[in-house]
Amino acid sequence: YARIFTRIKANGCELVVSVYDTEGVDFAIKHNVIALKIASSNITHKVLIEYVAKTNITIILDTGHSTLEEISRAINWLNDSGKKDIIIQHSPLAPPVSVGEHNLKFMQTLGECFGLPFGLSDHHIGEEMLYAATALGASIVEKGVCPDDLKDEQDRAHALNISQAAAVQEKIENISKGLG
């Protein structure tokens, strides 16, 4: 991971890392990440959530298929530990998910309900959900990327070819600027 992180930084990119245990949090901090993501599978992991809450790094809380009660409890754990720099992230069904199952307005509902900036973890085959989420006010959008020639791999069905990443990012930035 250290070698991958170094290459990412050398290419002028910032680093956001999903963490699953306290050692992962410490490792990520050592490598100067700009945000830590709590995966939806860890939304009930109180020890991890309270540990990341003590950092001075932005927390992205992925909601996945969590209940509103689980989401609320996790946010309360973060707030009770003094954490205010939180982004709540809507994550549709397991990939690849159809357009009709993205339910993008739910990310706005999450943001309004909890008074937090919101974003999307995109599991769609194309890139249009990224653009729609941006137009709906998402603070962040997440999309897997992979080498253009990657064939059979678990996330390939919904990942963006790396050669497309810069153009897609530019479109997202243009949409955001155009909205004011």
Salt bridges, closest charged atoms under 4 A:
GLU14 OE1 - LYS9 NZ 3.77
GLU50 OE2 - LYS46 NZ 3.83
ASP62 OD2 - LYS37 NZ 3.08
GLU69 OE2 - ARG73 NH2 3.37
ASP122 OD1 - HIS102 NE2 2.98
ASP122 OD2 - LYS143 NZ 3.07
GLU128 OE2 - HIS124 NE2 3.17
GLU142 OE1 - LYS37 NZ 2.80
ASP155 OD1 - HIS158 NE2 3.54
